Structures are given as C-alpha cells and as structure tokens.
Amino acid sequence: MREPLFIGSATAIVTPFTEDGVNYPALAEFIEFQIKNGSDAIVVCGTTGEASTMPDKEHIEVIKFTVDTVNKRVPVIGGTGSNDTRHAIELSKEAEDVGVDGILSVTPYYNKATQKGLYQHFKMIADSVKIPMIMYNVPSRTGMNMNPDTVKSLSEIDNIIAIKECNLGQVGDIVNLCSSDFSVYSGDDPVVLPVLSLGGKGVISVMANIIPRDTHDMVMNFFQGDINGAIKMQLQTLDLIKALFSEVNPIPVKAAVNLLGFKAGPCRMPLTELSEHNLELLRKEMQAYGLI
C-alpha cells in the first residue's frame, strides 16, 4: 500500500528573484511563513516558481536550498518536468540526489506526445529514480491532455503515486480507474472542493502562497466532516482567486507576495509586471479578504 506524499494543501511557492539571481534569504523567510501557517508540503521550482527560466544549476540549487531549509518538517516536492524526456530524467536524478521527497513532472509541452508517448515518457522518468513521482496534467499550458486510461496504466508503476489534475471533467474517471492508494490532487484553486468530493486528497495551490492557513483549513474541514464550513471557505476565496489569475500565473501571485511584505522581486522575462489596473484589483481583493 503506497502512502500519499501529503494530504491537504501543498503550496506551489514563488521563487524570489533579484536582478542577479535568487534571493535566498527571502526564500528562507517565505518557506518559514508557509510552514508556520500550516502548509502540508512545499512544491518548489514548479510553474509558479518560474522553473522554465531557471538554468539547471540554479534550478537544483533552489531545490537543495529548500530541502535544507525545510529540514524534514514537511515534504518537499521538486518540479523536474521537461518536454525533453532525457532532460526530465537528468533533473529528477539531481533532485533525488539533493534529498527531495518527491518530484512533480508535467506532461510534455510544445512538442506534445501521443498517449503512448506519454506513457513511455513518465515510465522512463519513474524508472530513473527511487523517490515518488506526481504527474501533472495541465492542458491549458501544454496544449494536450493525458487521458484517464493512460493515467491508470501509469498509476500501476510503483513510484508514480499521484497526479496533479487540472481537467476537472476527468477526475472522477481517474479515481474510478486507479487503485485507492493512487492520489489525485486539484491543480486549480477554484475547484478544490469539487475535486475533494470526487475522492481527491488535496490541492497543489497557488493561492496558498498568500493564504496558506486558510487553504490548509479548507481541505482539513472537508476531511473532518465540516463540509459546509469547507464550502464556505472555498466560496470566500473565489474573488481573490480571480485577482490572482487576472494575468498569467505567476505574475499576479508574485505581486501579491510582494504586497504582503515579502521580497519576492520581479518575474523573469518573458513575464512582465502586473498591469496597474490588475494590481489595483488585486490590492482591493486582498484588502477585502483582510490580508493587507
């Protein structure tokens, strides 16, 4: 019986940047904020962490720094996905070497793949490491979907233990097809409760960057039987989530983290600063939520 890497809320954390590189003191401070406020796991160097603009050396250094800073207090999951299978294998091996608890691997983007290609891609990555893997299906970013039957086949590989699923319409099929020790996590903040209601184990969350305690509590309220309380919390987040996705992630959430007083710095090109209009919208929703 495989154990989930986490149950609850994992924060897909931003990476604080300066003009010259990574702001490691700011990253350490932000990690402490996450742990203090109930995050059940830390996902580093994912989409929200701008891994796509990180050279490999920096990418692994940030994962190692996070592993060392967290120091086993919660699981650390490193983003090691790539549309080049060999590159994903190399990153995954290096992340394993620096002590990460698990890896998050996205479906191949741009060049895409057939369902057969997806199976081979993830199998080859999983076979290259001993640590658990969470697959990541996000059609809006990759231009492709991994079908439930493919997920089922991959779930039978021992160390492929979960999927971060952004296609809500197939969550039920995945839960029905896969064994009970395979975990499904929501990849979309507005639909955490629907995913949980279909058998999901939690969320890998953007909004948890700024509301880690509420995101954790929302999921735990559901699991503890306070369904109405969990629904109320989900509904209360919706306007804030809209502001956090007013432009492509992580532009707004990085601005939000800066508004909280952390030194998250700018996004890297080709991502630009949040527009004045959307910055005001974000500030308004953060004030309405009681964050600033």
C-alpha positions as CSV (number, residue, x, y, z in Angstrom):
1,M,0.0,0.0,0.0
2,R,1.5,3.3,-1.1
3,E,1.3,6.3,1.2
4,P,0.5,9.8,-0.2
5,L,3.3,12.3,-0.2
6,F,0.9,14.6,1.6
7,I,-2.8,15.1,2.4
8,G,-4.1,18.7,2.5
9,S,-2.5,21.7,0.9
10,A,0.9,21.9,-0.8
11,T,2.0,25.4,-1.7
12,A,3.5,25.8,-5.2
13,I,5.8,28.6,-3.9
14,V,7.1,31.5,-5.8
15,T,10.9,31.9,-6.3
16,P,12.1,35.3,-5.0
17,F,14.4,36.8,-7.6
18,T,16.8,39.8,-7.7
19,E,18.2,41.2,-10.9
20,D,21.2,38.9,-10.4
21,G,19.7,35.6,-9.3
22,V,17.8,34.1,-6.5
23,N,17.1,36.0,-3.2
24,Y,17.9,33.1,-0.9
25,P,17.2,35.0,2.4
26,A,13.8,36.0,1.1
27,L,13.2,32.4,0.0
28,A,14.1,31.1,3.5
29,E,11.8,33.7,5.1
30,F,8.9,32.7,2.8
31,I,9.4,29.0,3.5
32,E,9.2,29.7,7.2
33,F,6.0,31.6,6.7
34,Q,4.5,28.6,4.8
35,I,5.4,26.1,7.4
36,K,4.3,28.3,10.3
37,N,0.9,28.7,8.7
38,G,0.0,25.1,8.1
39,S,1.2,24.2,4.6
40,D,1.3,20.4,4.4
41,A,4.0,20.3,1.7
42,I,6.2,22.7,-0.3
43,V,6.4,22.4,-4.1
44,V,9.5,24.2,-5.4
45,C,10.5,25.0,-8.9
46,G,7.1,24.4,-10.5
47,T,5.2,26.7,-12.8
48,T,4.6,29.2,-10.0
49,G,8.3,29.1,-9.2
50,E,9.2,30.0,-12.7
51,A,11.3,26.9,-13.3
52,S,11.1,27.4,-17.0
53,T,13.5,30.4,-16.8
54,M,16.0,28.7,-14.4
55,P,19.3,27.3,-15.7
56,D,19.7,23.7,-14.5
57,K,22.4,24.6,-11.9
58,E,20.2,27.3,-10.3
59,H,17.2,25.0,-10.5
60,I,18.8,22.3,-8.5
61,E,20.4,24.8,-6.1
62,V,17.0,26.2,-5.3
63,I,15.6,22.7,-4.7
64,K,18.5,21.8,-2.4
65,F,18.2,25.1,-0.5
66,T,14.5,24.4,0.0
67,V,15.2,20.8,1.2
68,D,17.8,22.0,3.6
69,T,15.7,24.9,4.9
70,V,12.6,22.8,5.4
71,N,14.7,20.1,7.1
72,K,12.1,17.3,7.0
73,R,9.4,19.4,8.7
74,V,7.1,18.9,5.7
75,P,7.6,17.1,2.4
76,V,9.4,19.0,-0.3
77,I,8.4,18.2,-3.9
78,G,10.7,19.4,-6.7
79,G,9.4,20.4,-10.1
80,T,11.6,18.5,-12.6
81,G,9.4,18.3,-15.6
82,S,10.5,18.9,-19.2
83,N,9.3,18.3,-22.7
84,D,12.6,16.5,-23.3
85,T,12.5,13.1,-21.6
86,R,16.3,12.9,-21.2
87,H,16.3,16.4,-19.6
88,A,13.5,15.5,-17.2
89,I,15.4,12.3,-16.2
90,E,18.6,14.3,-15.5
91,L,16.7,16.9,-13.4
92,S,14.9,14.2,-11.5
93,K,18.1,12.3,-10.6
94,E,19.7,15.5,-9.4
95,A,16.7,16.4,-7.3
96,E,16.8,13.0,-5.8
97,D,20.5,13.4,-5.0
98,V,19.9,16.6,-3.0
99,G,17.3,14.9,-0.9
100,V,13.9,15.9,-2.3
101,D,10.9,13.9,-1.0
102,G,9.2,13.6,-4.4
103,I,9.1,15.1,-7.9
104,L,6.4,16.8,-9.9
105,S,6.6,16.1,-13.6
106,V,4.4,17.9,-16.2
107,T,3.2,16.4,-19.5
108,P,5.4,17.4,-22.4
109,Y,4.6,20.8,-23.8
110,Y,5.1,22.3,-27.3
111,N,6.2,19.0,-28.9
112,K,3.3,17.2,-27.1
113,A,3.1,13.4,-27.3
114,T,0.7,10.6,-28.1
115,Q,-0.8,8.7,-25.2
116,K,1.7,6.0,-25.9
117,G,4.5,8.6,-25.8
118,L,3.1,10.0,-22.5
119,Y,3.3,6.5,-21.0
120,Q,6.8,6.0,-22.1
121,H,7.9,9.5,-21.0
122,F,6.6,9.1,-17.5
123,K,7.7,5.5,-17.2
124,M,11.3,6.3,-18.2
125,I,11.4,9.1,-15.6
126,A,10.0,7.0,-12.8
127,D,12.4,4.2,-13.6
128,S,15.3,6.5,-13.3
129,V,14.7,7.4,-9.6
130,K,13.5,5.7,-6.4
131,I,11.5,8.6,-5.0
132,P,7.8,9.1,-5.6
133,M,6.5,11.0,-8.6
134,I,3.4,13.2,-9.0
135,M,2.4,13.6,-12.6
136,Y,1.0,17.0,-13.7
137,N,-1.8,17.3,-16.3
138,V,-2.5,20.9,-17.3
139,P,-3.9,21.2,-20.8
140,S,-4.3,25.0,-20.7
141,R,-0.5,25.3,-20.6
142,T,0.7,22.3,-22.5
143,G,-1.9,22.1,-25.3
144,M,-2.5,18.4,-24.6
145,N,-4.4,16.2,-22.3
146,M,-3.4,12.9,-20.6
147,N,-6.4,10.6,-20.8
148,P,-7.7,8.7,-17.7
149,D,-6.8,5.3,-19.3
150,T,-3.2,6.5,-19.6
151,V,-3.2,7.7,-16.0
152,K,-4.4,4.3,-14.9
153,S,-1.6,2.5,-16.7
154,L,1.0,4.8,-15.3
155,S,-0.5,4.5,-11.8
156,E,0.4,0.8,-11.8
157,I,4.1,1.8,-11.7
158,D,5.1,1.7,-8.0
159,N,6.6,5.1,-7.6
160,I,4.1,7.0,-9.7
161,I,1.8,7.7,-6.8
162,A,-0.3,10.7,-7.7
163,I,-1.5,13.2,-10.3
164,K,-2.0,17.0,-10.1
165,E,-5.0,17.2,-12.3
166,C,-6.3,20.4,-13.9
167,N,-9.0,18.7,-16.1
168,L,-11.9,18.6,-13.6
169,G,-14.1,16.7,-16.0
170,Q,-11.9,13.6,-15.8
171,V,-11.1,13.5,-12.1
172,G,-14.0,11.1,-11.3
173,D,-12.8,8.7,-14.1
174,I,-9.3,8.7,-12.8
175,V,-10.5,8.0,-9.2
176,N,-12.7,5.1,-10.5
177,L,-10.0,3.6,-12.7
178,C,-7.0,3.8,-10.3
179,S,-6.4,1.9,-7.1
180,S,-7.2,3.6,-3.8
181,D,-3.5,4.2,-3.0
182,F,-3.1,6.5,-6.0
183,S,-3.7,10.1,-5.1
184,V,-5.4,12.9,-7.1
185,Y,-4.7,16.5,-6.2
186,S,-6.5,19.5,-7.5
187,G,-4.4,21.7,-9.7
188,D,-6.9,24.6,-9.8
189,D,-7.7,26.7,-6.8
190,P,-11.4,27.5,-7.7
191,V,-12.3,23.8,-7.7
192,V,-10.6,22.3,-4.7
193,L,-13.8,21.2,-3.1
194,P,-15.2,19.5,-6.3
195,V,-12.0,17.5,-6.6
196,L,-12.1,16.5,-2.9
197,S,-15.8,15.5,-3.3
198,L,-14.7,13.1,-6.0
199,G,-12.0,11.5,-3.9
200,G,-9.1,13.9,-4.2
201,K,-6.5,14.1,-1.4
202,G,-5.8,17.8,-1.5
203,V,-4.5,20.6,-3.7
204,I,-1.2,21.9,-5.1
205,S,-2.1,25.5,-4.7
206,V,-1.2,29.0,-6.0
207,M,-3.4,30.9,-3.5
208,A,-1.7,29.1,-0.6
209,N,1.3,31.4,-1.2
210,I,-0.8,34.2,0.4
211,I,-3.4,32.3,2.4
212,P,-1.6,29.1,3.5
213,R,-3.6,28.6,6.7
214,D,-7.0,29.0,5.1
215,T,-6.1,26.7,2.2
216,H,-5.0,24.0,4.7
217,D,-8.0,24.6,6.9
218,M,-10.4,24.4,4.0
219,V,-9.2,21.0,3.0
220,M,-9.0,19.7,6.5
221,N,-12.5,20.9,7.3
222,F,-13.7,18.8,4.4
223,F,-11.9,15.7,5.6
224,Q,-13.1,16.2,9.2
225,G,-16.7,16.3,8.1
226,D,-17.3,20.1,8.2
227,I,-18.5,20.1,4.6
228,N,-20.5,23.4,4.9
229,G,-17.5,25.1,6.5
230,A,-15.2,23.9,3.7
231,I,-17.7,25.1,1.1
232,K,-18.0,28.5,2.8
233,M,-14.2,28.9,2.8
234,Q,-13.9,27.9,-0.9
235,L,-16.6,30.4,-1.9
236,Q,-14.9,33.1,0.1
237,T,-11.7,32.6,-1.9
238,L,-13.2,33.0,-5.4
239,D,-12.9,36.7,-5.8
240,L,-9.3,36.6,-4.5
241,I,-8.5,33.7,-6.9
242,K,-9.9,35.7,-9.9
243,A,-7.5,38.5,-9.0
244,L,-4.6,36.0,-8.6
245,F,-5.3,34.8,-12.2
246,S,-6.1,38.2,-13.8
247,E,-3.0,37.7,-15.8
248,V,-0.9,34.6,-16.4
249,N,0.4,32.8,-13.3
250,P,2.7,33.7,-11.5
251,I,2.5,37.4,-12.4
252,P,-0.3,38.3,-10.0
253,V,0.6,35.9,-7.2
254,K,4.2,37.3,-7.1
255,A,2.8,40.8,-6.9
256,A,0.5,39.6,-4.1
257,V,3.5,38.1,-2.2
258,N,5.3,41.4,-2.5
259,L,2.2,43.2,-1.2
260,L,2.3,41.0,1.9
261,G,5.8,42.4,2.5
262,F,8.0,39.6,1.3
263,K,10.8,40.4,-1.1
264,A,9.6,38.2,-4.0
265,G,11.1,40.5,-6.5
266,P,10.1,40.6,-10.2
267,C,9.1,37.8,-12.6
268,R,11.7,36.9,-15.2
269,M,11.1,37.7,-18.8
270,P,9.1,37.0,-20.8
271,L,6.7,37.6,-17.9
272,T,6.3,41.3,-17.1
273,E,4.9,43.3,-14.2
274,L,1.3,43.1,-13.4
275,S,-0.7,45.9,-15.1
276,E,-1.8,48.9,-12.9
277,H,-5.4,48.0,-13.4
278,N,-5.0,44.4,-12.3
279,L,-2.6,45.5,-9.5
280,E,-5.4,47.7,-8.1
281,L,-7.9,44.8,-8.5
282,L,-5.5,42.5,-6.6
283,R,-4.9,45.1,-3.9
284,K,-8.7,45.6,-3.5
285,E,-9.4,41.8,-3.2
286,M,-6.5,41.4,-0.7
287,Q,-7.9,44.2,1.4
288,A,-11.4,42.7,1.2
289,Y,-10.0,39.4,2.3
290,G,-8.2,41.0,5.2
291,L,-4.7,40.4,4.1
292,I,-3.5,44.0,3.8
